[in-house]
Amino acid sequence: MLIYILKRLLLSIPLIFGVLTLTFFIIRLAPGDPAAFFIQPGISPNVAEQIRAQYGLNDSLPVQYFKWLSNVLQGDFGRSFSRAQQPVFDVIAGALPITMTIAALTLVANFTFGIIIGIISAVRQNSFIDRFLTVTALFFYSMPEFWFALMMIIVFALKLQWFPASGLNEIGAESFGPLGFMLDRMWHLVLPVTVLSINGAAGIARYVRGSMLEVIRQDYIRTARAKGLPENIVIFHHALRNALLPVITLMGSSLPFIFSGALFIEVIFAFPGMGRVTVEAIFARDYPLIIANTFISGTLIVLGNLLADVLYAVADPRIRL
């Protein structure tokens, strides 16, 4: 198993490198000049030329690429154009924990509620509860996250005023003490995590329901019931473990989608996470920061798929052989 994981990690290196190379050339084909962010109207042509030379924008595209490649191979993704020459990984280090917190909470909520709803729907097949949960799950699964987020803000933040509409903490939250600060932050995370979780849990519930219905019709489930085992043992010990095998694949592959969804939600709720960093980098044509964000996203996709394979082998010992 360890050798398999090492092989997958080694094969992922050229994959991520290829994604970064494509990103390098694609963003330079986009209209706009990153030097315009620094060059003010009325500035002398000599100063403008010096600024462009300082950031290597006067070099030809192949020269820029090989300079970039040399720096990346040394672990240096450069300095941000739009953030006063701050190293891009310093920018990401301040924003990534916020996004990862939202993604982690969403992942746990997705699978917790999705699995519970899917089991109830499968066990109560064709009942009123099953139909109600099926229609509700399909409704939320079809709903665009950005629109749902706006509706949640209007209803629960503006109308009812139960939750804050934006920001990570109240002004002056540091004076609340460590526990109060943490509770205030969790209160601000309720709406964005709910928006991401409802959509994801609805999709997972559909997978779990279909998988459970397929498993509970198998002969070994009928045998377990014929032996007189309690229904909860039959469902949770025998059926659920096998029904979750296809769902485990979703756990790893859903991580990058949750991460990308969190980026858009952060913009809507004005969180200082990777979402805001990415949007500001795109508008400022901040090439080093855009490529670094792509590197983070690509790495998450690779690690997510690897995690799915490992969890699959843990759940089904036959795969290890």
C-alpha positions as CSV (number, residue, x, y, z in Angstrom):
1,M,0.0,0.0,0.0
2,L,2.9,2.4,0.8
3,I,4.5,1.7,-2.5
4,Y,1.2,2.4,-4.3
5,I,0.9,5.7,-2.5
6,L,4.5,6.7,-3.3
7,K,3.9,5.9,-7.0
8,R,0.8,8.0,-7.1
9,L,2.6,10.9,-5.5
10,L,5.5,10.7,-8.0
11,L,3.1,10.5,-10.9
12,S,1.2,13.6,-9.6
13,I,4.4,15.8,-9.9
14,P,4.3,16.1,-13.7
15,L,0.6,16.4,-13.6
16,I,0.7,19.5,-11.3
17,F,3.7,20.9,-13.3
18,G,1.7,20.6,-16.5
19,V,-1.3,22.4,-15.0
20,L,1.0,25.2,-13.8
21,T,2.6,25.5,-17.2
22,L,-0.8,25.8,-18.9
23,T,-1.8,28.4,-16.4
24,F,1.3,30.4,-17.0
25,F,0.6,30.7,-20.7
26,I,-3.2,31.1,-20.5
27,I,-3.2,34.0,-18.1
28,R,-0.7,35.8,-20.3
29,L,-3.1,35.5,-23.2
30,A,-5.8,37.3,-21.3
31,P,-6.3,41.0,-22.1
32,G,-4.8,43.5,-19.8
33,D,-1.4,44.6,-18.6
34,P,-0.3,44.0,-15.0
35,A,2.0,47.0,-15.2
36,A,-1.1,49.2,-15.4
37,F,-1.7,48.5,-11.7
38,F,1.5,50.5,-10.9
39,I,1.7,53.0,-13.7
40,Q,-0.3,56.1,-12.9
41,P,-1.6,58.6,-15.5
42,G,1.1,61.2,-16.3
43,I,4.1,59.0,-15.3
44,S,7.1,59.4,-17.5
45,P,7.8,56.7,-20.1
46,N,11.2,56.0,-18.5
47,V,9.7,55.3,-15.1
48,A,7.1,53.1,-16.7
49,E,9.8,51.2,-18.6
50,Q,11.7,50.7,-15.4
51,I,8.6,49.3,-13.6
52,R,8.0,46.8,-16.4
53,A,11.7,45.7,-16.4
54,Q,11.6,45.3,-12.6
55,Y,8.8,42.8,-12.9
56,G,10.2,41.1,-16.0
57,L,7.3,42.1,-18.2
58,N,9.6,43.4,-21.0
59,D,11.1,39.9,-21.6
60,S,9.7,37.7,-24.3
61,L,7.3,35.0,-23.3
62,P,9.8,32.1,-23.5
63,V,12.3,34.1,-21.4
64,Q,9.6,34.8,-18.8
65,Y,8.7,31.1,-18.8
66,F,12.2,29.8,-18.2
67,K,12.9,32.4,-15.5
68,W,9.6,31.4,-13.8
69,L,10.5,27.7,-14.2
70,S,13.9,28.2,-12.6
71,N,12.4,29.9,-9.6
72,V,9.6,27.3,-9.2
73,L,12.1,24.5,-9.2
74,Q,13.8,26.2,-6.3
75,G,10.5,26.5,-4.4
76,D,10.1,30.3,-5.1
77,F,6.8,31.3,-6.7
78,G,7.8,35.0,-6.7
79,R,6.4,38.1,-5.2
80,S,2.9,39.5,-5.6
81,F,2.5,42.3,-8.0
82,S,-0.5,43.8,-6.3
83,R,0.6,43.4,-2.6
84,A,3.7,45.5,-2.3
85,Q,6.1,42.8,-3.4
86,Q,5.0,40.5,-0.6
87,P,6.0,36.8,-1.2
88,V,3.0,35.0,-2.6
89,F,3.2,32.2,-0.1
90,D,3.1,34.7,2.7
91,V,-0.2,36.0,1.2
92,I,-1.5,32.5,0.9
93,A,-0.4,31.6,4.4
94,G,-2.7,34.3,5.8
95,A,-5.7,33.4,3.7
96,L,-5.5,29.6,3.3
97,P,-6.4,28.6,7.0
98,I,-9.7,30.5,6.6
99,T,-10.7,28.7,3.5
100,M,-9.5,25.3,4.8
101,T,-11.6,25.8,8.0
102,I,-14.7,26.4,5.9
103,A,-13.9,23.5,3.6
104,A,-13.3,21.1,6.6
105,L,-16.5,22.1,8.4
106,T,-18.4,21.7,5.1
107,L,-16.9,18.3,4.4
108,V,-17.9,16.9,7.8
109,A,-21.4,18.4,7.5
110,N,-21.8,17.1,4.0
111,F,-21.2,13.5,4.7
112,T,-22.8,13.5,8.2
113,F,-26.1,14.8,7.0
114,G,-25.9,13.2,3.6
115,I,-25.3,9.7,4.9
116,I,-28.1,10.1,7.6
117,I,-30.6,11.3,5.0
118,G,-29.6,8.6,2.5
119,I,-30.0,5.8,5.0
120,I,-33.5,7.1,6.1
121,S,-34.6,7.3,2.5
122,A,-33.4,3.8,1.7
123,V,-34.9,2.1,4.8
124,R,-38.2,4.0,4.3
125,Q,-38.3,3.4,0.5
126,N,-41.4,4.7,-1.2
127,S,-42.8,6.1,2.1
128,F,-43.9,9.7,2.6
129,I,-40.6,10.4,4.4
130,D,-38.6,9.0,1.4
131,R,-40.5,11.1,-1.1
132,F,-40.2,14.2,1.0
133,L,-36.5,13.8,1.5
134,T,-36.0,12.9,-2.2
135,V,-37.8,16.0,-3.4
136,T,-36.1,18.2,-0.9
137,A,-32.6,16.8,-1.7
138,L,-33.2,17.3,-5.4
139,F,-34.4,20.8,-4.8
140,F,-31.3,21.9,-2.9
141,Y,-29.0,19.9,-5.2
142,S,-30.3,21.9,-8.2
143,M,-30.0,25.3,-6.5
144,P,-27.0,27.5,-7.5
145,E,-24.8,28.1,-4.4
146,F,-24.3,31.8,-5.0
147,W,-28.0,32.4,-5.4
148,F,-28.8,30.4,-2.2
149,A,-26.1,32.3,-0.3
150,L,-27.7,35.6,-1.3
151,M,-31.2,34.3,-0.2
152,M,-29.7,33.2,3.1
153,I,-28.2,36.6,3.7
154,I,-31.5,38.4,2.9
155,V,-33.6,36.1,5.1
156,F,-31.4,35.3,8.1
157,A,-29.0,38.2,8.2
158,L,-31.1,41.2,6.9
159,K,-34.7,40.3,7.7
160,L,-34.5,38.1,10.8
161,Q,-31.0,39.4,11.9
162,W,-30.1,36.0,13.4
163,F,-26.7,35.8,11.8
164,P,-24.1,38.3,10.6
165,A,-24.1,39.0,6.9
166,S,-20.4,39.3,6.4
167,G,-17.0,39.2,7.9
168,L,-15.2,36.6,10.1
169,N,-15.6,38.4,13.4
170,E,-17.4,41.4,15.0
171,I,-15.3,44.6,15.3
172,G,-13.5,44.4,18.6
173,A,-14.0,40.7,19.0
174,E,-10.5,40.4,20.5
175,S,-11.9,41.8,23.7
176,F,-14.3,38.9,24.1
177,G,-11.5,36.6,25.3
178,P,-10.3,33.4,23.5
179,L,-13.5,31.5,24.0
180,G,-15.7,34.4,23.1
181,F,-13.6,35.1,20.0
182,M,-13.9,31.5,18.9
183,L,-17.7,31.4,19.4
184,D,-18.1,34.7,17.6
185,R,-16.1,33.3,14.6
186,M,-18.2,30.1,14.6
187,W,-21.3,32.2,14.6
188,H,-20.1,34.1,11.5
189,L,-19.4,30.7,9.8
190,V,-22.9,29.3,10.2
191,L,-24.4,30.8,7.1
192,P,-21.5,30.1,4.6
193,V,-21.0,26.5,5.9
194,T,-24.8,25.9,5.8
195,V,-24.9,27.1,2.1
196,L,-22.1,24.8,1.1
197,S,-23.3,21.9,3.2
198,I,-26.9,21.8,2.1
199,N,-26.0,21.6,-1.6
200,G,-23.3,18.9,-1.0
201,A,-25.3,16.8,1.5
202,A,-28.2,16.7,-0.9
203,G,-26.0,15.1,-3.6
204,I,-24.4,12.7,-1.2
205,A,-27.8,11.6,0.1
206,R,-28.9,10.6,-3.4
207,Y,-25.7,8.4,-3.7
208,V,-26.2,6.8,-0.3
209,R,-29.8,6.1,-1.0
210,G,-29.1,4.4,-4.3
211,S,-26.2,2.4,-2.9
212,M,-28.1,1.3,0.2
213,L,-31.1,0.1,-1.9
214,E,-28.7,-2.0,-4.0
215,V,-27.0,-3.5,-1.0
216,I,-30.1,-4.3,1.1
217,R,-31.4,-6.5,-1.7
218,Q,-28.4,-8.8,-1.6
219,D,-28.6,-12.4,-0.4
220,Y,-26.3,-11.9,2.6
221,I,-28.7,-9.2,4.0
222,R,-31.6,-11.5,3.7
223,T,-29.5,-14.2,5.4
224,A,-28.6,-11.8,8.3
225,R,-32.3,-11.0,8.8
226,A,-33.2,-14.7,8.6
227,K,-30.7,-15.4,11.5
228,G,-32.8,-13.0,13.6
229,L,-30.3,-10.2,13.9
230,P,-31.7,-6.9,15.0
231,E,-32.6,-4.5,12.1
232,N,-30.2,-1.8,13.3
233,I,-27.3,-4.4,13.2
234,V,-28.3,-5.5,9.7
235,I,-28.5,-1.9,8.4
236,F,-25.5,-0.3,10.1
237,H,-23.1,-3.2,10.5
238,H,-23.7,-5.3,7.3
239,A,-25.4,-3.0,4.8
240,L,-24.0,0.4,5.5
241,R,-20.3,-0.6,5.4
242,N,-20.7,-2.0,1.9
243,A,-23.0,0.8,0.7
244,L,-20.5,3.4,1.7
245,L,-17.8,2.1,-0.7
246,P,-18.9,4.2,-3.7
247,V,-19.5,7.1,-1.4
248,I,-15.9,7.0,-0.1
249,T,-14.7,7.9,-3.6
250,L,-16.8,11.0,-3.3
251,M,-15.1,12.0,-0.1
252,G,-11.7,12.5,-1.7
253,S,-13.0,13.9,-5.0
254,S,-15.4,16.3,-3.3
255,L,-12.6,18.1,-1.5
256,P,-11.4,20.3,-4.4
257,F,-15.1,21.1,-5.3
258,I,-15.7,22.2,-1.7
259,F,-12.6,24.2,-1.8
260,S,-13.6,26.0,-5.1
261,G,-17.1,26.5,-3.8
262,A,-15.7,28.1,-0.6
263,L,-13.8,30.6,-2.8
264,F,-17.1,31.9,-4.3
265,I,-18.9,31.9,-0.9
266,E,-16.0,33.9,0.6
267,V,-16.5,36.6,-1.9
268,I,-20.2,36.8,-1.1
269,F,-19.7,36.8,2.6
270,A,-16.6,39.1,2.4
271,F,-14.2,36.7,4.1
272,P,-10.5,37.4,3.8
273,G,-9.7,33.9,2.5
274,M,-8.4,32.4,-0.7
275,G,-11.6,33.6,-2.5
276,R,-10.8,37.2,-2.1
277,V,-7.1,36.7,-2.8
278,T,-7.9,34.9,-6.0
279,V,-10.5,37.5,-7.3
280,E,-8.2,40.4,-6.5
281,A,-5.2,38.6,-8.2
282,I,-7.3,38.1,-11.3
283,F,-8.4,41.7,-11.6
284,A,-4.9,42.9,-10.9
285,R,-3.3,40.5,-13.4
286,D,-1.1,39.3,-10.5
287,Y,0.6,36.4,-12.3
288,P,2.6,35.0,-9.5
289,L,-0.4,34.9,-7.1
290,I,-2.7,33.4,-9.7
291,I,-0.2,30.6,-10.4
292,A,0.4,29.9,-6.7
293,N,-3.4,29.7,-6.2
294,T,-3.5,27.2,-9.1
295,F,-0.8,25.2,-7.5
296,I,-2.8,25.0,-4.2
297,S,-6.0,23.9,-6.1
298,G,-4.1,21.3,-8.2
299,T,-2.4,19.8,-5.2
300,L,-5.8,19.5,-3.4
301,I,-7.3,17.6,-6.4
302,V,-4.4,15.2,-6.4
303,L,-4.4,14.7,-2.7
304,G,-8.2,14.3,-2.7
305,N,-8.1,11.6,-5.3
306,L,-5.3,9.9,-3.4
307,L,-7.3,10.1,-0.1
308,A,-10.2,8.5,-1.9
309,D,-8.1,5.5,-3.0
310,V,-6.6,5.1,0.5
311,L,-10.0,5.2,2.2
312,Y,-11.4,2.7,-0.4
313,A,-8.6,0.3,0.5
314,V,-9.3,0.7,4.2
315,A,-13.0,0.1,3.8
316,D,-12.5,-3.0,1.5
317,P,-9.5,-5.1,2.5
318,R,-9.8,-7.0,-0.8
319,I,-8.5,-3.9,-2.7
320,R,-5.2,-4.0,-0.7
321,L,-4.4,-7.4,-2.3
